[in-house]
Amino acid sequence: MTDWLIEAVLLDMDGTLVDTERVYIESLTEVLTELGLPDALATCHSMIGLPGAECQALLVARYGEALPLADINRAFAAKRDARFARGLPVKAGTLELLDTLHDASCKVAVVTSSSRKTADLHLTLAGIRARFDTIFTRDDVDRGKPAPDLYLLAAERIGSAPRNCVAVEDSSVGVAAAFTAGTITLMVPDLLQPDEGTREKCAAVLPDLHAVLTTLRQRGRFVPSALG
């Protein structure tokens, strides 16, 4: 098995490091259902991995221009924030992965479709904001995921070729971005399993971040030091 020469690990945030996607889906599904809109859950699932503006456009395209977006946004925010108040858990294996990468002196960055404000909030609520010196968000590029721009920018700014970066994603949208950028793409599916086209873009599809760490130990050679 060919070793991966890894200079950096680039981590998606929502659904990958922190369990926010479930909060988003549950909150918005409730709002759409209360409005009597059809196929609420399927509509919300189709938004996974997309930036907020594209989610709004999708809602209008699906339900029509008369959709009361402002009311929906207010109701969604209230339900979301009520859930966040109960705590925002990290995904299984997050802390172990971050600890091990830190000990290995491996460069790590967050690469997220969320805004800078949202990224800071979610990482803070999850108790891991201080672990990241480098965060790339939707605010940093003209085109968000599934375009490769965020990953290309991240690789450039941290000084590594994309082929020497491992990207960890939970959604087909994120996988498309990471793959097109030329990274070693690992997927840990969150709420939806990947289709065959998405699987083909991945170096591996894994059950959780514990498995990501095991895979990096087995297949990765790190610069400047290897995982112990």
N, CA, C and O of each residue as an XYZ file, in Angstrom:
912
protein
N       0.850     -1.194      0.000
C       0.000      0.000      0.000
C       0.886      1.245      0.000
O       1.795      1.369      0.821
N       0.615      2.162     -0.926
C       1.428      3.368     -1.053
C       1.206      4.309      0.126
O       0.070      4.591      0.509
N       2.298      4.784      0.688
C       2.189      5.751      1.772
C       1.755      7.105      1.242
O       2.110      7.492      0.128
N       0.985      7.821      2.049
C       0.661      9.213      1.755
C       1.700     10.085      2.447
O       1.933      9.946      3.647
N       2.315     10.969      1.701
C       3.225     11.947      2.291
C       2.382     13.147      2.702
O       1.913     13.903      1.852
N       2.191     13.319      4.011
C       1.211     14.277      4.530
C       1.909     15.434      5.224
O       2.681     15.240      6.163
N       1.627     16.634      4.752
C       2.154     17.841      5.375
C       1.099     18.581      6.188
O       1.439     19.387      7.053
N      -0.179     18.316      5.919
C      -1.246     19.022      6.625
C      -2.527     18.204      6.590
O      -2.746     17.399      5.685
N      -3.363     18.426      7.588
C      -4.699     17.822      7.630
C      -5.720     18.958      7.671
O      -5.674     19.816      8.553
N      -6.630     18.953      6.719
C      -7.640     19.999      6.558
C      -8.996     19.418      6.927
O      -9.438     18.434      6.334
N      -9.647     20.020      7.897
C     -10.841     19.433      8.501
C     -12.074     20.284      8.252
O     -12.106     21.463      8.606
N     -13.086     19.683      7.643
C     -14.396     20.316      7.609
C     -14.881     20.450      9.058
O     -14.364     19.787      9.957
N     -15.869     21.309      9.272
C     -16.328     21.542     10.643
C     -17.684     20.893     10.927
O     -17.756     19.894     11.644
N     -18.754     21.454     10.370
C     -20.096     20.975     10.694
C     -20.309     19.564     10.164
O     -20.159     19.302      8.970
N     -20.660     18.664     11.072
C     -20.878     17.277     10.696
C     -19.625     16.440     10.685
O     -19.697     15.213     10.635
N     -18.465     17.093     10.730
C     -17.189     16.374     10.745
C     -16.536     16.456     12.117
O     -16.221     15.430     12.721
N     -16.332     17.681     12.613
C     -15.760     17.875     13.945
C     -16.829     18.039     15.013
O     -16.698     17.522     16.122
N     -17.883     18.760     14.670
C     -18.943     19.051     15.645
C     -20.287     18.589     15.087
O     -20.500     18.588     13.875
N     -21.186     18.197     15.982
C     -22.432     17.545     15.579
C     -23.529     18.577     15.325
O     -24.600     18.532     15.930
N     -23.233     19.516     14.408
C     -24.188     20.587     14.133
C     -25.207     20.234     13.063
O     -26.337     20.721     13.101
N     -24.823     19.394     12.111
C     -25.745     19.099     11.012
C     -27.070     18.543     11.535
O     -28.139     18.879     11.024
N     -26.990     17.707     12.540
C     -28.210     17.131     13.114
C     -29.092     18.230     13.711
O     -30.314     18.213     13.559
N     -28.456     19.180     14.389
C     -29.205     20.306     14.958
C     -29.881     21.119     13.853
O     -31.055     21.471     13.964
N     -29.137     21.410     12.796
C     -29.690     22.174     11.678
C     -30.872     21.442     11.042
O     -31.932     22.027     10.821
N     -30.676     20.174     10.755
C     -31.714     19.405     10.062
C     -32.973     19.301     10.917
O     -34.081     19.512     10.424
N     -32.806     18.978     12.189
C     -33.970     18.841     13.070
C     -34.717     20.169     13.202
O     -35.947     20.202     13.171
N     -33.967     21.259     13.348
C     -34.592     22.570     13.554
C     -35.358     23.023     12.316
O     -36.511     23.442     12.414
N     -34.719     22.940     11.154
C     -35.383     23.418      9.943
C     -36.522     22.494      9.527
O     -37.547     22.959      9.028
N     -36.351     21.198      9.727
C     -37.438     20.270      9.399
C     -38.686     20.601     10.220
O     -39.802     20.564      9.702
N     -38.494     20.921     11.489
C     -39.627     21.303     12.331
C     -40.335     22.537     11.783
O     -41.564     22.584     11.724
N     -39.548     23.535     11.384
C     -40.134     24.784     10.881
C     -40.918     24.534      9.601
O     -42.056     24.986      9.473
N     -40.323     23.823      8.659
C     -40.994     23.582      7.381
C     -42.247     22.722      7.567
O     -43.262     22.932      6.904
N     -42.156     21.750      8.482
C     -43.307     20.892      8.748
C     -44.447     21.688      9.367
O     -45.612     21.499      9.017
N     -44.098     22.588     10.300
C     -45.123     23.423     10.935
C     -45.816     24.334      9.933
O     -46.968     24.719     10.135
N     -45.112     24.685      8.840
C     -45.715     25.500      7.788
C     -46.520     24.664      6.795
O     -47.147     25.205      5.885
N     -46.498     23.352      6.974
C     -47.244     22.472      6.087
C     -46.577     22.233      4.747
O     -47.240     21.827      3.793
N     -45.272     22.478      4.656
C     -44.561     22.290      3.397
C     -44.192     20.821      3.210
O     -43.790     20.165      4.171
N     -44.321     20.296      2.001
C     -44.081     18.864      1.771
C     -42.591     18.518      1.728
O     -41.741     19.368      1.461
N     -42.307     17.256      1.996
C     -40.947     16.709      1.863
C     -39.916     17.518      2.642
O     -38.820     17.778      2.144
N     -40.265     17.911      3.853
C     -39.387     18.782      4.633
C     -38.038     18.127      4.922
O     -36.995     18.758      4.754
N     -38.050     16.881      5.351
C     -36.796     16.215      5.716
C     -35.901     16.029      4.496
O     -34.697     16.274      4.569
N     -36.474     15.603      3.388
C     -35.679     15.408      2.175
C     -35.097     16.732      1.694
O     -33.959     16.782      1.226
N     -35.879     17.802      1.809
C     -35.387     19.123      1.420
C     -34.191     19.520      2.275
O     -33.191     20.015      1.757
N     -34.292     19.306      3.567
C     -33.194     19.656      4.472
C     -31.958     18.804      4.197
O     -30.836     19.308      4.241
N     -32.152     17.536      3.918
C     -31.017     16.670      3.603
C     -30.290     17.147      2.347
O     -29.071     17.006      2.250
N     -31.021     17.708      1.392
C     -30.391     18.172      0.153
C     -29.516     19.405      0.370
O     -28.759     19.794     -0.520
N     -29.617     20.017      1.546
C     -28.832     21.207      1.855
C     -27.500     20.887      2.533
O     -26.656     21.771      2.684
N     -27.309     19.662      2.933
C     -26.129     19.321      3.724
C     -24.853     19.664      2.958
O     -24.663     19.235      1.820
N     -23.988     20.440      3.594
C     -22.713     20.828      3.005
C     -22.738     22.106      2.202
O     -21.687     22.596      1.791
N     -23.946     22.672      1.962
C     -24.050     23.896      1.159
C     -23.947     25.142      2.036
O     -24.363     25.111      3.194
N     -23.400     26.234      1.506
C     -23.404     27.508      2.236
C     -24.829     28.010      2.447
O     -25.755     27.600      1.748
N     -24.990     28.903      3.422
C     -26.315     29.383      3.788
C     -27.081     30.024      2.650
O     -28.277     29.775      2.497
N     -26.409     30.854      1.840
C     -27.094     31.537      0.747
C     -27.651     30.550     -0.269
O     -28.730     30.763     -0.824
N     -26.921     29.481     -0.509
C     -27.396     28.472     -1.449
C     -28.561     27.673     -0.863
O     -29.447     27.237     -1.598
N     -28.562     27.485      0.435
C     -29.696     26.829      1.087
C     -30.961     27.669      0.940
O     -32.040     27.140      0.675
N     -30.819     28.973      1.114
C     -31.955     29.874      0.949
C     -32.491     29.800     -0.481
O     -33.701     29.724     -0.694
N     -31.589     29.822     -1.451
C     -32.000     29.754     -2.848
C     -32.697     28.426     -3.150
O     -33.657     28.384     -3.919
N     -32.216     27.363     -2.552
C     -32.833     26.059     -2.761
C     -34.263     26.039     -2.228
O     -35.159     25.492     -2.869
N     -34.476     26.637     -1.054
C     -35.823     26.695     -0.487
C     -36.780     27.443     -1.414
O     -37.906     27.001     -1.642
N     -36.325     28.570     -1.943
C     -37.172     29.358     -2.833
C     -37.460     28.590     -4.125
O     -38.585     28.597     -4.626
N     -36.431     27.929     -4.655
C     -36.614     27.162     -5.888
C     -37.610     26.025     -5.684
O     -38.381     25.690     -6.582
N     -37.580     25.437     -4.489
C     -38.451     24.277     -4.230
C     -39.868     24.681     -3.855
O     -40.830     24.019     -4.246
N     -40.002     25.768     -3.095
C     -41.324     26.101     -2.551
C     -41.924     27.389     -3.111
O     -43.072     27.711     -2.807
N     -41.171     28.127     -3.918
C     -41.750     29.281     -4.582
C     -41.319     30.613     -3.994
O     -40.876     30.690     -2.848
N     -41.456     31.664     -4.803
C     -41.022     32.997     -4.422
C     -41.808     33.571     -3.249
O     -41.324     34.461     -2.549
N     -43.035     33.056     -3.031
C     -43.868     33.582     -1.939
C     -43.481     33.027     -0.575
O     -44.081     33.386      0.438
N     -42.496     32.166     -0.548
C     -42.079     31.562      0.717
C     -41.652     32.645      1.716
O     -40.854     33.514      1.365
N     -42.168     32.611      2.956
C     -41.813     33.643      3.949
C     -40.439     33.381      4.570
O     -40.331     32.927      5.709
N     -39.404     33.676      3.802
C     -38.038     33.335      4.222
C     -37.653     33.992      5.540
O     -37.025     33.360      6.388
N     -38.024     35.249      5.717
C     -37.647     35.944      6.953
C     -38.255     35.247      8.166
O     -37.582     35.079      9.184
N     -39.507     34.845      8.069
C     -40.161     34.141      9.177
C     -39.513     32.779      9.406
O     -39.304     32.367     10.547
N     -39.200     32.091      8.323
C     -38.550     30.785      8.436
C     -37.196     30.926      9.113
O     -36.843     30.131      9.985
N     -36.440     31.938      8.709
C     -35.113     32.136      9.296
C     -35.190     32.434     10.788
O     -34.385     31.930     11.571
N     -36.159     33.252     11.176
C     -36.316     33.571     12.604
C     -36.705     32.325     13.404
O     -36.145     32.072     14.471
N     -37.650     31.560     12.896
C     -38.093     30.362     13.612
C     -36.981     29.323     13.680
O     -36.784     28.673     14.707
N     -36.258     29.177     12.574
C     -35.131     28.240     12.553
C     -34.075     28.638     13.571
O     -33.583     27.790     14.315
N     -33.720     29.922     13.615
C     -32.692     30.387     14.548
C     -33.108     30.136     15.994
O     -32.283     29.753     16.824
N     -34.379     30.351     16.291
C     -34.853     30.133     17.662
C     -34.744     28.662     18.051
O     -34.292     28.338     19.149
N     -35.153     27.782     17.157
C     -35.079     26.346     17.458
C     -33.632     25.874     17.534
O     -33.266     25.087     18.407
N     -32.815     26.367     16.602
C     -31.388     26.013     16.604
C     -30.715     26.458     17.896
O     -30.000     25.680     18.529
N     -30.942     27.704     18.287
C     -30.274     28.242     19.466
C     -30.734     27.542     20.740
O     -29.953     27.386     21.679
N     -31.993     27.120     20.780
C     -32.484     26.373     21.937
C     -31.754     25.042     22.060
O     -31.453     24.587     23.164
N     -31.476     24.433     20.930
C     -30.724     23.170     20.957
C     -29.265     23.422     21.336
O     -28.683     22.678     22.125
N     -28.677     24.482     20.763
C     -27.289     24.806     21.094
C     -27.124     25.100     22.585
O     -26.081     24.800     23.167
N     -28.136     25.677     23.194
C     -28.061     26.011     24.614
C     -27.889     24.764     25.473
O     -27.399     24.835     26.600
N     -28.293     23.637     24.933
C     -28.130     22.370     25.659
C     -26.753     21.764     25.422
O     -26.427     20.715     25.979
N     -25.933     22.433     24.586
C     -24.567     21.965     24.340
C     -24.378     21.498     22.916
O     -25.299     20.971     22.291
N     -23.172     21.697     22.409
C     -22.831     21.271     21.055
C     -21.729     20.220     21.146
O     -20.567     20.566     21.361
N     -22.069     18.960     20.987
C     -21.065     17.911     21.156
C     -20.124     17.807     19.963
O     -20.495     18.127     18.833
N     -18.911     17.361     20.228
C     -17.985     17.051     19.143
C     -18.276     15.640     18.649
O     -18.863     14.825     19.361
N     -17.863     15.372     17.440
C     -18.043     14.042     16.870
C     -17.052     13.070     17.511
O     -15.996     13.466     18.004
N     -17.413     11.817     17.492
C     -16.571     10.789     18.098
C     -15.182     10.787     17.465
O     -15.050     10.738     16.242
N     -14.154     10.842     18.300
C     -12.779     10.795     17.836
C     -12.142     12.150     17.586
O     -10.951     12.225     17.287
N     -12.918     13.227     17.702
C     -12.384     14.564     17.413
C     -11.183     14.898     18.297
O     -10.127     15.286     17.795
N     -11.343     14.749     19.600
C     -10.281     15.178     20.518
C      -9.033     14.318     20.366
O      -7.915     14.831     20.407
N      -9.217     13.029     20.193
C      -8.063     12.144     20.015
C      -7.310     12.499     18.728
O      -6.079     12.538     18.718
N      -8.040     12.753     17.658
C      -7.401     13.115     16.393
C      -6.620     14.415     16.532
O      -5.468     14.494     16.105
N      -7.233     15.428     17.122
C      -6.551     16.719     17.270
C      -5.333     16.604     18.179
O      -4.290     17.193     17.893
N      -5.451     15.858     19.262
C      -4.319     15.668     20.170
C      -3.155     14.998     19.455
O      -2.004     15.407     19.609
N      -3.457     13.975     18.678
C      -2.401     13.221     18.016
C      -1.729     14.033     16.921
O      -0.508     13.981     16.771
N      -2.507     14.776     16.162
C      -1.918     15.630     15.130
C      -1.045     16.720     15.749
O       0.011     17.057     15.213
N      -1.485     17.263     16.867
C      -0.673     18.265     17.581
C       0.641     17.659     18.034
O       1.698     18.263     17.854
N       0.587     16.478     18.619
C       1.796     15.812     19.113
C       2.746     15.472     17.965
O       3.960     15.407     18.156
N       2.184     15.255     16.764
C       2.999     14.926     15.596
C       3.517     16.175     14.878
O       4.194     16.062     13.856
N       3.201     17.384     15.413
C       3.595     18.646     14.780
C       3.081     18.747     13.345
O       3.738     19.317     12.474
N       1.897     18.186     13.121
C       1.276     18.245     11.806
C       0.429     19.518     11.701
O      -0.318     19.845     12.622
N       0.546     20.228     10.588
C      -0.264     21.412     10.371
C      -1.738     21.015     10.236
O      -2.070     20.049      9.550
N      -2.605     21.768     10.895
C      -4.044     21.482     10.889
C      -4.803     22.777     10.635
O      -4.453     23.827     11.174
N      -5.839     22.699      9.814
C      -6.693     23.865      9.568
C      -8.139     23.405      9.432
O      -8.411     22.282      9.005
N      -9.053     24.283      9.799
C     -10.475     24.074      9.536
C     -10.793     24.694      8.177
O     -10.371     25.810      7.874
N     -11.543     23.950      7.367
C     -11.971     24.430      6.045
C     -13.478     24.223      5.964
O     -13.939     23.102      5.752
N     -14.250     25.296      6.132
C     -15.688     25.157      6.312
C     -16.500     26.040      5.376
O     -16.066     27.127      4.995
N     -17.685     25.559      5.011
C     -18.631     26.347      4.218
C     -19.335     27.409      5.054
O     -20.013     28.280      4.507
N     -19.183     27.344      6.354
C     -19.824     28.324      7.224
C     -19.092     29.661      7.166
O     -17.964     29.742      6.679
N     -19.741     30.702      7.667
C     -19.115     32.019      7.770
C     -18.091     32.023      8.906
O     -18.062     31.110      9.731
N     -17.255     33.056      8.936
C     -16.286     33.188     10.031
C     -16.996     33.283     11.380
O     -16.573     32.657     12.351
N     -18.069     34.061     11.441
C     -18.815     34.220     12.686
C     -19.360     32.885     13.165
O     -19.251     32.555     14.346
N     -19.947     32.115     12.251
C     -20.517     30.818     12.622
C     -19.431     29.833     13.021
O     -19.597     29.076     13.977
N     -18.321     29.839     12.293
C     -17.231     28.926     12.638
C     -16.711     29.199     14.040
O     -16.514     28.271     14.825
N     -16.490     30.461     14.355
C     -16.021     30.808     15.696
C     -17.031     30.368     16.756
O     -16.655     29.845     17.805
N     -18.316     30.586     16.470
C     -19.355     30.220     17.429
C     -19.407     28.722     17.652
O     -19.409     28.263     18.794
N     -19.450     27.957     16.576
C     -19.593     26.503     16.712
C     -18.382     25.879     17.398
O     -18.529     25.020     18.267
N     -17.201     26.307     17.009
C     -15.993     25.752     17.634
C     -15.905     26.146     19.110
O     -15.424     25.375     19.941
N     -16.373     27.349     19.421
C     -16.387     27.790     20.816
C     -17.398     27.001     21.633
O     -17.087     26.553     22.737
N     -18.599     26.827     21.106
C     -19.626     26.048     21.802
C     -19.168     24.617     22.047
O     -19.521     24.005     23.055
N     -18.387     24.096     21.123
C     -17.894     22.725     21.255
C     -16.641     22.629     22.114
O     -16.179     21.531     22.424
N     -16.086     23.790     22.504
C     -14.931     23.792     23.389
C     -13.607     23.530     22.706
O     -12.637     23.161     23.369
N     -13.538     23.715     21.370
C     -12.293     23.395     20.661
C     -11.758     24.576     19.843
O     -10.841     24.392     19.042
N     -12.305     25.779     20.023
C     -11.845     26.911     19.218
C     -10.362     27.181     19.409
O      -9.660     27.489     18.446
N      -9.883     27.070     20.631
C      -8.484     27.397     20.925
C      -7.496     26.424     20.284
O      -6.294     26.690     20.252
N      -7.992     25.314     19.780
C      -7.107     24.326     19.168
C      -6.701     24.693     17.739
O      -5.821     24.052     17.165
N      -7.328     25.711     17.165
C      -7.082     26.034     15.762
C      -6.538     27.443     15.612
O      -7.181     28.416     16.006
N      -5.346     27.543     15.038
C      -4.780     28.836     14.685
C      -5.243     29.270     13.296
O      -5.262     30.461     12.985
N      -5.615     28.297     12.465
C      -5.908     28.575     11.066
C      -7.296     28.068     10.703
O      -7.584     26.879     10.840
N      -8.159     28.975     10.236
C      -9.523     28.628      9.848
C      -9.833     29.317      8.529
O      -9.638     30.524      8.390
N     -10.316     28.550      7.567
C     -10.740     29.090      6.277
C     -12.242     28.903      6.169
O     -12.757     27.810      6.407
N     -12.953     29.980      5.805
C     -14.410     29.956      5.792
C     -14.950     30.434      4.447
O     -14.207     30.877      3.571
N     -16.265     30.327      4.320
C     -16.941     30.775      3.101
C     -16.651     32.257      2.823
O     -16.716     32.697      1.676
N     -16.338     33.009      3.852
C     -16.052     34.431      3.674
C     -14.747     34.688      2.922
O     -14.523     35.795      2.433
N     -13.893     33.684      2.825
C     -12.560     33.876      2.266
C     -12.483     33.670      0.759
O     -11.444     33.948      0.160
N     -13.559     33.187      0.126
C     -13.525     32.878     -1.304
C     -14.796     33.375     -1.989
O     -15.810     33.630     -1.339
N     -14.725     33.506     -3.292
C     -15.909     33.880     -4.068
C     -16.849     32.699     -4.251
O     -18.071     32.853     -4.252
N     -16.263     31.520     -4.404
C     -17.065     30.313     -4.623
C     -16.836     29.332     -3.476
O     -15.702     28.952     -3.188
N     -17.923     28.931     -2.829
C     -17.813     27.951     -1.757
C     -17.848     26.524     -2.295
O     -17.912     26.306     -3.505
N     -17.805     25.568     -1.391
C     -17.948     24.170     -1.778
C     -19.283     24.002     -2.515
O     -20.267     24.623     -2.114
N     -19.354     23.189     -3.576
C     -18.411     22.160     -4.027
C     -17.262     22.641     -4.908
O     -16.465     21.821     -5.362
N     -17.153     23.943     -5.162
C     -15.968     24.443     -5.864
C     -14.732     24.170     -5.005
O     -14.839     24.122     -3.780
N     -13.574     23.992     -5.615
C     -12.372     23.637     -4.860
C     -11.674     24.818     -4.198
O     -10.653     24.637     -3.535
N     -12.211     26.027     -4.369
C     -11.479     27.244     -3.998
C     -10.998     27.264     -2.553
O      -9.863     27.656     -2.282
N     -11.858     26.841     -1.620
C     -11.474     26.879     -0.203
C     -10.278     25.976      0.069
O      -9.366     26.358      0.802
N     -10.278     24.791     -0.512
C      -9.160     23.878     -0.272
C      -7.892     24.345     -0.968
O      -6.794     24.188     -0.434
N      -8.035     24.916     -2.151
C      -6.864     25.459     -2.840
C      -6.263     26.623     -2.056
O      -5.043     26.745     -1.945
N      -7.133     27.476     -1.515
C      -6.653     28.592     -0.692
C      -5.961     28.084      0.569
O      -4.895     28.577      0.938
N      -6.563     27.103      1.224
C      -5.976     26.557      2.453
C      -4.593     25.984      2.186
O      -3.651     26.254      2.932
N      -4.467     25.193      1.122
C      -3.170     24.600      0.805
C      -2.132     25.680      0.511
O      -0.990     25.596      0.961
N      -2.544     26.698     -0.252
C      -1.617     27.784     -0.580
C      -1.164     28.531      0.667
O       0.024     28.804      0.835
N      -2.106     28.858      1.537
C      -1.774     29.676      2.710
C      -0.895     28.924      3.716
O      -0.048     29.521      4.380
N      -1.107     27.611      3.819
C      -0.283     26.866      4.780
C       1.006     26.356      4.146
O       1.855     25.778      4.825
N       1.144     26.574      2.843
C       2.401     26.266      2.178
C       2.607     24.814      1.824
O       3.736     24.324      1.851
N       1.530     24.113      1.489
C       1.632     22.710      1.105
C       0.896     22.472     -0.206
O      -0.123     23.108     -0.474
N       1.405     21.569     -1.010
C       0.690     21.175     -2.225
C      -0.568     20.402     -1.828
O      -0.537     19.649     -0.855
N      -1.666     20.571     -2.555
C      -2.880     19.817     -2.218
C      -2.657     18.312     -2.131
O      -3.289     17.641     -1.314
N      -1.767     17.771     -2.964
C      -1.533     16.320     -2.940
C      -0.915     15.862     -1.627
O      -0.937     14.672     -1.311
N      -0.364     16.800     -0.859
C       0.220     16.464      0.441
C      -0.674     16.886      1.602
O      -0.235     16.946      2.750
N      -1.937     17.179      1.286
C      -2.923     17.524      2.310
C      -4.004     16.444      2.378
O      -4.536     16.023      1.351
N      -4.316     16.008      3.574
C      -5.478     15.140      3.784
C      -6.662     16.035      4.128
O      -6.571     16.877      5.021
N      -7.775     15.850      3.415
C      -9.017     16.553      3.730
C     -10.010     15.555      4.302
O     -10.159     14.449      3.784
N     -10.689     15.952      5.373
C     -11.688     15.085      6.006
C     -13.040     15.779      5.901
O     -13.216     16.894      6.393
N     -13.987     15.112      5.258
C     -15.301     15.681      4.972
C     -16.406     14.698      5.354
O     -16.174     13.496      5.488
N     -17.625     15.245      5.528
C     -18.769     14.384      5.859
C     -19.835     14.362      4.778
O     -20.743     13.533      4.835
N     -19.751     15.256      3.788
C     -20.824     15.384      2.809
C     -20.294     15.245      1.387
O     -19.099     15.412      1.142
N     -21.190     14.939      0.452
C     -20.805     14.825     -0.951
C     -20.332     16.163     -1.503
O     -19.443     16.206     -2.353
N     -20.924     17.259     -1.024
C     -20.514     18.592     -1.462
C     -19.067     18.863     -1.050
O     -18.267     19.345     -1.852
N     -18.741     18.554      0.194
C     -17.382     18.750      0.672
C     -16.384     17.841     -0.010
O     -15.277     18.266     -0.341
N     -16.767     16.587     -0.223
C     -15.889     15.647     -0.916
C     -15.578     16.156     -2.320
O     -14.431     16.090     -2.763
N     -16.583     16.658     -3.016
C     -16.356     17.181     -4.368
C     -15.333     18.310     -4.354
O     -14.462     18.370     -5.222
N     -15.436     19.203     -3.376
C     -14.495     20.318     -3.272
C     -13.078     19.833     -3.006
O     -12.131     20.266     -3.662
N     -12.942     18.937     -2.045
C     -11.619     18.441     -1.664
C     -10.978     17.639     -2.779
O      -9.783     17.777     -3.040
N     -11.767     16.800     -3.437
C     -11.253     15.960     -4.522
C     -10.809     16.814     -5.705
O      -9.731     16.600     -6.260
N     -11.637     17.777     -6.090
C     -11.305     18.623     -7.231
C     -10.053     19.447     -6.969
O      -9.297     19.755     -7.891
N      -9.838     19.803     -5.697
C      -8.626     20.545     -5.329
C      -7.378     19.679     -5.381
O      -6.265     20.204     -5.405
N      -7.545     18.360     -5.399
C      -6.399     17.465     -5.493
C      -5.882     16.937     -4.179
O      -4.759     16.439     -4.112
N      -6.685     17.035     -3.122
C      -6.245     16.522     -1.824
C      -6.471     15.013     -1.717
O      -7.168     14.408     -2.531
N      -5.864     14.434     -0.696
C      -6.186     13.064     -0.286
C      -7.487     13.164      0.508
O      -7.484     13.670      1.631
N      -8.580     12.698     -0.048
C      -9.896     12.967      0.516
C     -10.428     11.772      1.290
O     -10.591     10.683      0.740
N     -10.697     11.988      2.570
C     -11.318     10.982      3.416
C     -12.726     11.445      3.767
O     -12.948     12.626      4.032
N     -13.663     10.524      3.769
C     -15.037     10.866      4.110
C     -15.487     10.085      5.332
O     -15.296      8.873      5.427
N     -16.090     10.811      6.265
C     -16.784     10.206      7.400
C     -18.245     10.642      7.283
O     -18.598     11.721      7.760
N     -19.096      9.835      6.666
C     -20.487     10.261      6.442
C     -21.183     10.591      7.754
O     -20.999      9.913      8.765
N     -21.984     11.644      7.713
C     -22.724     12.063      8.902
C     -24.158     11.558      8.817
O     -24.455     10.461      9.291
N     -25.045     12.336      8.223
C     -26.452     11.947      8.168
C     -26.793     11.154      6.917
O     -27.766     10.399      6.914
N     -26.015     11.308      5.859
C     -26.301     10.636      4.597
C     -25.100      9.819      4.146
O     -23.962     10.276      4.244
N     -25.349      8.615      3.653
C     -24.287      7.795      3.090
C     -23.991      8.250      1.665
O     -24.894      8.706      0.963
N     -22.741      8.132      1.229
C     -22.381      8.616     -0.110
C     -22.890      7.702     -1.209
O     -23.033      6.495     -1.017
N     -23.163      8.301     -2.378
C     -23.469      7.481     -3.540
C     -22.156      7.012     -4.164
O     -21.075      7.368     -3.695
N     -22.258      6.217     -5.217
C     -21.059      5.614     -5.795
C     -20.127      6.680     -6.355
O     -18.907      6.555     -6.248
N     -20.693      7.732     -6.954
C     -19.858      8.793     -7.509
C     -19.025      9.486     -6.451
O     -17.868      9.833     -6.689
N     -19.617      9.689     -5.274
C     -18.878     10.316     -4.173
C     -17.822      9.365     -3.632
O     -16.702      9.781     -3.335
N     -18.170      8.095     -3.504
C     -17.192      7.108     -3.012
C     -15.945      7.064     -3.901
O     -14.826      6.914     -3.411
N     -16.151      7.194     -5.188
C     -15.016      7.109     -6.112
C     -14.045      8.277     -5.945
O     -12.883      8.179     -6.340
N     -14.507      9.361     -5.372
C     -13.643     10.525     -5.149
C     -12.826     10.398     -3.861
O     -11.919     11.196     -3.625
N     -13.134      9.413     -3.036
C     -12.522      9.298     -1.713
C     -11.388      8.284     -1.700
O     -11.491      7.215     -2.301
N     -10.309      8.629     -1.012
C      -9.257      7.648     -0.755
C      -9.768      6.576      0.198
O      -9.324      5.429      0.150
N     -10.721      6.962      1.079
C     -11.368      6.001      1.979
C     -12.649      6.628      2.509
O     -12.727      7.842      2.700
N     -13.643      5.795      2.743
C     -14.870      6.181      3.443
C     -14.867      5.446      4.771
O     -14.817      4.216      4.799
N     -14.920      6.186      5.870
C     -14.644      5.633      7.190
C     -15.799      5.914      8.149
O     -16.554      6.865      7.946
N     -15.944      5.090      9.198
C     -17.105      5.237     10.076
C     -17.035      6.393     11.056
O     -18.075      6.904     11.471
N     -15.829      6.823     11.441
C     -15.704      7.901     12.417
C     -14.273      8.420     12.405
O     -13.429      7.927     11.655
N     -14.006      9.422     13.245
C     -12.673     10.024     13.273
C     -11.646      9.126     13.951
O     -10.447      9.292     13.727
N     -12.085      8.187     14.768
C     -11.152      7.181     15.279
C     -10.561      6.391     14.113
O      -9.362      6.116     14.077
N     -11.415      6.037     13.171
C     -10.949      5.289     11.998
C     -10.066      6.153     11.103
O      -9.139      5.647     10.471
N     -10.349      7.452     11.045
C      -9.469      8.367     10.307
C      -8.068      8.329     10.897
O      -7.084      8.227     10.163
N      -7.975      8.409     12.205
C      -6.668      8.393     12.858
C      -5.944      7.071     12.600
O      -4.745      7.062     12.318
N      -6.662      5.970     12.694
C      -6.058      4.669     12.405
C      -5.542      4.616     10.980
O      -4.446      4.114     10.733
N      -6.327      5.133     10.036
C      -5.931      5.128      8.633
C      -4.705      5.997      8.402
O      -3.814      5.614      7.644
N      -4.643      7.157      9.043
C      -3.463      8.015      8.907
C      -2.222      7.324      9.455
O      -1.140      7.429      8.876
N      -2.374      6.631     10.551
C      -1.235      5.911     11.133
C      -0.763      4.792     10.208
O       0.435      4.532     10.094
N      -1.712      4.134      9.551
C      -1.368      2.997      8.707
C      -0.812      3.426      7.353
O       0.092      2.783      6.819
N      -1.350      4.514      6.799
C      -1.023      4.866      5.409
C      -0.205      6.144      5.270
O       0.341      6.415      4.201
N      -0.115      6.927      6.334
C       0.506      8.227      6.223
C       1.957      8.275      6.697
O       2.336      7.632      7.676
N       2.744      9.046      5.982
C       4.074      9.434      6.460
C       4.043     10.945      6.618
O       3.837     11.680      5.652
N       4.249     11.397      7.844
C       4.069     12.807      8.155
C       5.368     13.575      8.089
O       6.437     13.056      8.409
N       5.256     14.822      7.669
C       6.375     15.749      7.649
C       6.060     16.865      8.637
O       5.035     17.529      8.480
N       6.901     17.104      9.657
C       8.245     16.551      9.787
C       8.344     15.265     10.595
O       9.403     14.637     10.621
N       7.248     14.854     11.264
C       7.365     13.658     12.085
C       6.183     12.754     11.850
O       5.115     13.206     11.438
N       6.374     11.478     12.110
C       5.314     10.496     11.900
C       4.484     10.334     13.147
O       4.940     10.611     14.257
N       3.251      9.877     12.954
C       2.413      9.567     14.116
C       3.012      8.386     14.849
O       3.468      7.421     14.237
N       3.004      8.475     16.179
C       3.608      7.407     16.958
C       2.713      6.217     17.116
O       3.097      5.236     17.754
